[in-house]
Amino acid sequence: MTDLTQHPTYFTKDHEWVTVHGDLATVGITKFAAEALGDVVFVELPDVGKACSAGDDMAVVESVKAASDVYAPISGEIAEVNDALTDAPETVNEAPEAGGWFVKMKVANADELSALMDRAAYDDFCASEAS
């Protein structure tokens, strides 16, 4: 598995994360989002080859509390999905920012990353959401 800690990671206000490694980006939901959802029981992943624009509905995550859309943080084409989530959706709760990733995308426009937050800005955003 790719060591995502060695690559830049960005965050959205909808609590998705995206880690860029070359021309690919791995996308998932943050620990904050996973904890807010509660126990994840189902994940619906997009088809490989699907084109997404930043902000498009990309996947669905269902928990014992609610169903939520997962949005594409950047534009790109789905290159790979994390099929392990089909049989083990709880991985989203156990390792939301590691093994619980949803998709890998071919980056269409790296300039879109400048609109996202880094870890420090995201942590501040979450702190303000919690207060």
N, C-alpha and C positions, 0 to 999 in steps of 0.2 A: 504494500500500500504506500502511496505517496505520503511523505512527511510534510503535512500542510503547514507546520510551524515555521518552515523555512521560506515561505512565500507570503507576499502581502495579502492581508485579509481586509475586506471592506464589509460594511453593515448598512442595512436599510432601516427606515423608520417602521417598517412592517415586520422587523425582526428576522430578516433573512441575512445570511452571511454568504460571501463569495470570496473564494481564495483563488488567486490567479497563478497558474504555473504554465509559463509559455503562452501558447495560443489557446489553452484550455482553462476553464474556470470550474471549480467545484462549488456547488450551491447546496445550502441546507438552511435549517432554521436554528436560531440561537438557543442557548440554554434558557434565557429569559422566556422565550416563546414556549419552549418545551415544558417548562415548569408551570406556565400559565395555563397551558392546555390540559395538564394532568396526564393520566395514563393513555398513551397513544395505542389505539387498537387496530387502525387500518391506515394505509397510505396508498393513494392512487397516483401513479407516476405517469408522466407523459410518454409518448412514443419517441423512440430514437428517430432522429431526422426532423422532428417538429421544429419549426422556426418560431422563436419568441422575440417579442420586443420588450424592452424594459418596462416593467409594470404589468405585463400580461399575466393572467392566471396560468400557472405552469403545472401545479400539482395540487392535491388535496390531502390534508392530514385530518384524521378523525380520532377524537379521544372520547373518553367516557363523559366528558363535559360538553363537547361541541365539535363541529366540523369547521375547518378553516382552509381558505385558499392559501397556497404558497405562490408568491409572485416572483417572476423573473427579475432579478436585480439589475441585469444588463441584457442587451440584445444578443442573440446568438442562436445557434442550432444545437439541439440536444444530441450529444455525441454518445452518451452512456447514461444508463439509469442504475440505481443501486437496487438490483433485484432482491438482495438480501432482506430489504424492508418488507417485501411481500409476505415472507414467512416469519419475520421477526420485527414487526413494527415498533416494538418496545425499545429497539436500538435507538430510536429518535430520542427517547427519554434518557437512556443510559449513556449515550455518547453523541449528543446533538451536534457538536462542533468537531466531530471526528468520524467514526464509523457510521453515524446516523445521517450522512449526507444523502441528498436526494438525486441530483443529476450532475453530470459533467457537460459543459457547454463549450462549443467552439465560439470564441469571443468574436463578435461582429464589429464592435466599436469600443476599443479600449478607452476612448475619451469619456465614455459614460461613467467610468469608475470615479472620476473627479467629483461627481455629484453625490457619492456615497461617503459614509463616515468611517474613520479609522477606529480602532478599539477604544481609545481614550474618549473620543467624541461620543461613541455609542454607549459606553459606560455612563457618561454624564447624562445622555438622553434617557437611559433607563432609570437613573436615579431621579430625574425630574418627573418621569411617568409614575414612579412609585409614590411620590410625595403628594 
